[in-house]
């Protein structure tokens, strides 16, 4: 019995260590600063900080909009902005701010989607392939100071649109639009087709980093992270593996005890 207990303890310890390591490399899809994996924005935030561009991290709900920032970045947050939060964001833009919204799945931000009349034109079917490097080219479709002479790289399958007459497709390719620009008061809204232009594993592709350098030249970029909390991050695959291992260990223990009995 003592031998069994020691073996079970060693097995559990090994499983915990292995689970911790697997968590570090699990492919979380959340475009958050806390995600240091390929789909996160940790690299962009770190690059801005290390190059003296003073990014701002907002960990509370947005309230009346960002303070001390020239650009607000919404990286496909899973938790919806309230009507008052959306109003505060748009007031920030009206006063001369820039909103860069990496639009996620439909109907995740109804307040903003309604005002900006966001649409999801039918693009390529099927899931986005994470390992598809390099991504497809995103070229300038109309003159825009942040995109001039740049060829960006985005996910292979993503497109975005707006039904507002003043909204203009400013970057994309044949059959898809990656960036839509819309003036709003004294400021501007940029709609991105997903978060691929800011994800860590695409940051060095094409002109992506130059694009963010131009955005940061306007002033500090505020990363709105408060709307991630409470949204329920996707569980890593390691969670299920740990449960299966625990069940296997329990079954092995029962079989050992029965055999010794």
N, C-alpha and C positions, 0 to 999 in steps of 0.2 A: 504493500500500500504506500509506503514511504517513497519507494522508487517511482511508482506511478505519479504521486503528487509532485515530485521533483521534475519528472519528465513533462508533466502538464504545465508546470510553472515556466520551464524553459521554452516550451512551445508557445505559450501565451506571450512571453517576453519577446520572442523572435517575431511573432505575428504583429505585435505593437510596433516594433522597430520597422518592419517591412511596410506596415500600413502607413507609418509616418513618412517614409521615403516615397511611397507611391503617391501620397497626397501632394507632395511637392511637385511632381511631374504630371499630375492629373490635368487633363485638358479642360479647364473651366472655360465656358463660353462668355463669361461676364467681362465686359470691357471696363474694368475697374482698376484703379491704382493699386488696390490690394492684390490683384491678380498678376503675379510675376511670370505667368505662363505666356505662351505665344499669342493668346487672344486678349490679354490684358493691356492696360495703358501705362503700366509701371515704367516702361522704357521711355515713353514720351515725357512723362512727368519728370523723371530723373534727368533726362537730357535738357529740358528747359531749366531745371534748377541748377544743373552743373554749368550751364553756359550763361548764367546770370540773368535769365529772363523772368525770374521770380514768379513761378506759377502759384496759384492759390487753390487750396483744397477746401471745399465746403462740405462739412460733415453733418450739418443740420439740414432740415428742410429749407427750401429756397426762400420762403417768405416773400419779401418785396424785391427779390433779385440780388445779384452779387454786389458786394461793396469792395471798392478798390481794385476793380478789374475792368479791362476794356473789352474782353471777349468772354462769353459764357459758353462752356462746352458741355453739351448733354450727350453722353456716350451711350445711347440706346438704353436708358434706365428702365428697369422692369416695373418699378413702382410709379404709378401715375401721378402727375402733378395735379393738385387741386385747381379749381377754377381761379382762386385767388393767387396761387403760385404762378399759374400761366399768365394771369394779368400782370403780375409783377415782372415776369420775364419780358413780356412785350413792352412794358413801360421802360425797362432798361434799354431795349432796342430803340424805341422811339426817341430816347434821350441821346442817341448816338452810339450805342453799344452794338457789338456784333454777336449774334447768336449762331453758333455752329452746332447744329443738331444732327447727330448720327442717328437716323431714324431706324428704329427696330421693327418688330412685328406689328402688323396692323392692329389698331384698337388698343394699344398699350398706353397711349397718351391722348385720350379723346379730347381734352380741352384744347391742346395745341393743334391737334389734327383738324379740328373743326374750324378754328380761326384761319389756319394756313392752308386749309383745303388740300391736305396731303393725299396723294394718290399713289397706288402701287401698280404701275403698268405691268402687264404680263411680260416677264423676262424669261430667262432660262429656267426650266423646271429642274427639280431635284435639289438635294442638299448642297450647301457650299462645301467644297473640298478644301480642308484646312491645309493639306500638303501641296496644293496646286501652286507652286512657285515656278516662275514669276506669275503674278496675277495678270489679268488682261489690262491693256493700256487704257488710260483715261486721258483723252486729249481735249484741248480747249475747243469749245463749240461757239463761244461768243467772247468778246473782249471783257476781261475782268482782271483787275490789278493783282489779285492774289493767285491767279492761275496763268498769267501771261507766260508764254514760252515754256510751259511745263508739260511733261507727260508723266502723269501719276500712274500708280498701279493699285488696282482694287481687287476685291474678291471676284472669282470667275462668274458668279451668278448673283447679281444685285442690280436693281434699277429703282428709281424714285421719280416722283413728279408732283406737281401742284396744279390745281384747276384754276388758280387765280390768274387773271389776264396779265398782271404785271410780273408774274414769276417767269424767270428765264432759265432755260437749260444752258449752263455755262461750261460743263465738262461731261464727257462721255465718249461714246463710240457708236458704231453702226448698230442700231436697234436697242440701245440702252442709254440711260442717263445716270451719271454718278453724282453730279452736283447740280443743284438748282439754287439760284440766287433770287431773293425777293427783297426789294427795298421796303423799309417799314419806318416811317417817320424820318428821323435824321440818321437812323442806323440801317442795319441789313441783317437778313436771315439767310444762312447757307444751310440747305438741306443736303445731307450726305446719304447715299444709298448704303446703309449699314455702317458698321464701325471699322471696316477693313483699312481705311486710310490712316487710322491712328493706332491700330493694333501693333504690338511689339514686333511681331515677326514680319510685318510689311513696312515697318518704319523706314528702313534703309533702301527700299525699292524705288526705282525711278526718281521722280521729283517729290516724293511724299515729305521728306524731311525739309526740303526747301519751302514747300507749301506752309508747313507749320512754323517755319522760321519767319515767313512773311506775316502770318497771322500774329505771331508773338511780337513783331515789330510795332504793332499798333499799341501795345501795352500788355500788362499781365493777363494770362489766360486763367480763368476760374474753372476748375473741374467740379461739377456738381455731383458729389458722391452721396449726399444725404438721401437721395431717392433710390439708392441701392438697398439701404437697410430696410428690413421688414419684407423685402420682396421674395426672400427664400432662394438662396443661391443653389445652383444645381449640385446635387451630391456627387462626389467623385466616385469612380468605379470601385475604388478601394473599400468603400463602405460595405458593399455587397460581398466582396471577397473576404473581408474580416468576419462577417456573419457566417459565411459558409465554412470558414476555417474553424470557428468556434463550435459549430454543430458537429463537424467532423471530429474535433477533439473530444467532445462529449460522448459521441458514439464509440470512439476508440476506448475511452475510459470505461464505459459500461461493459464493452466486450472484454476488456482486460480483467475487470472485477469479476465478471461472470466466469471467465476461464480459470481464474485463480480460485474461485469458490468451488 
